[in-house]
Amino acid sequence: MYGYKKCGTCRKAMKWLDEKCVAYDFIDITEQPPKQVELKQALAAGYQTKDLFNKSGGQYRELNMKDKLPGMPTADALKLLAGNGYLVKRPICLGDDKVTVGFREEVFDETWG
């Protein structure tokens, strides 16, 4: 699980995983962003490139990603995300053949429950 300890959404996800006894390793997304190959797993699972960005984050606004992202090639977007964990929507949970981006209880129930 890639997350940020101060993130309320990440804390909700960890609480859910703990309550359901789902084992996970926590990786601080700001210190070690997901690799491009892991981000590609999210795309393969049905997420779109825009879904991988933390749209409410300061870095997203500072870099004017709202305007840049629509015309940005996927490869460039993944490289940017892999180099800056503050841009990545969190949490990202990766399993053998499962991926979730963000936390919605119904999605966690379906995917990890």
C-alpha positions in Angstrom: 0.0 0.0 0.0 1.4 3.3 -1.1 0.1 6.1 1.2 0.8 9.0 3.4 0.5 8.7 7.2 -1.1 12.2 7.5 -3.7 11.5 4.8 -7.1 10.9 6.3 -8.2 8.8 3.3 -5.1 6.6 3.8 -5.8 6.2 7.5 -9.4 5.1 6.6 -8.0 2.6 4.1 -5.5 1.2 6.7 -8.3 1.0 9.3 -10.4 -1.0 6.8 -7.6 -3.3 5.9 -6.7 -3.9 9.6 -10.4 -4.6 10.5 -10.7 -7.1 7.7 -7.3 -8.7 8.6 -5.8 -7.9 5.2 -2.1 -7.9 5.4 -0.2 -5.1 3.8 3.1 -3.3 3.8 2.9 0.5 4.1 5.2 2.5 1.7 5.3 6.3 2.2 4.3 7.6 -1.2 6.2 10.9 -0.7 9.5 9.1 -0.1 9.0 6.3 -2.5 6.5 6.9 -5.3 5.0 4.0 -7.2 7.1 2.8 -10.1 5.9 3.2 -13.6 5.3 -0.5 -13.9 3.0 -0.3 -10.9 1.1 2.6 -12.3 0.7 0.7 -15.5 -0.9 -2.1 -13.4 -3.6 0.4 -12.3 -4.2 1.4 -16.0 -4.5 -2.3 -16.9 -7.1 -2.7 -14.1 -9.3 -0.1 -15.7 -8.2 3.2 -14.2 -7.5 6.1 -16.5 -4.4 8.2 -16.3 -6.3 11.1 -14.8 -7.5 8.8 -12.0 -3.9 8.4 -10.8 -3.4 12.1 -10.1 -4.1 13.7 -6.7 -6.3 16.5 -8.1 -6.7 18.1 -4.7 -3.0 18.4 -4.0 -0.9 21.5 -4.0 1.6 20.1 -6.5 -1.2 19.4 -9.0 -2.3 23.0 -8.8 1.2 24.4 -8.7 2.2 22.5 -11.9 -1.1 23.5 -13.6 -1.9 19.8 -14.3 -5.6 20.5 -14.9 -4.6 22.2 -18.1 -1.5 20.1 -19.0 -2.9 16.6 -18.3 -5.5 16.4 -21.1 -2.8 16.7 -23.9 -0.1 14.9 -22.0 1.0 11.5 -23.4 0.5 8.6 -21.0 4.2 7.8 -20.9 5.0 11.3 -19.8 2.3 11.4 -17.2 3.5 8.1 -15.7 7.1 9.3 -15.6 5.9 12.5 -13.8 3.9 10.5 -11.3 6.7 8.0 -10.6 9.0 10.9 -9.8 6.7 12.9 -7.5 4.6 11.0 -4.9 2.8 14.2 -4.0 1.1 14.1 -7.4 -0.2 10.6 -7.0 -3.7 9.9 -5.8 -3.5 7.9 -2.6 -3.7 5.3 -1.4 -2.7 2.9 -4.1 -3.1 -0.7 -3.0 -1.5 -3.4 -5.1 -2.0 -7.2 -4.8 -1.2 -10.2 -6.9 -3.7 -9.3 -9.7 -5.6 -6.5 -8.0 -5.2 -2.7 -7.8 -7.2 0.0 -6.1 -6.6 3.8 -6.3 -8.1 5.9 -3.6 -10.4 4.6 -0.9 -14.0 3.8 -1.4 -15.4 1.2 1.0 -17.5 -0.5 -1.6 -14.6 -0.9 -3.9 -12.4 -2.2 -1.1 -15.2 -4.7 -0.1 -15.3 -5.9 -3.7 -11.6 -6.0 -4.3 -9.9 -6.9 -1.0 -12.8 -8.3 1.1 
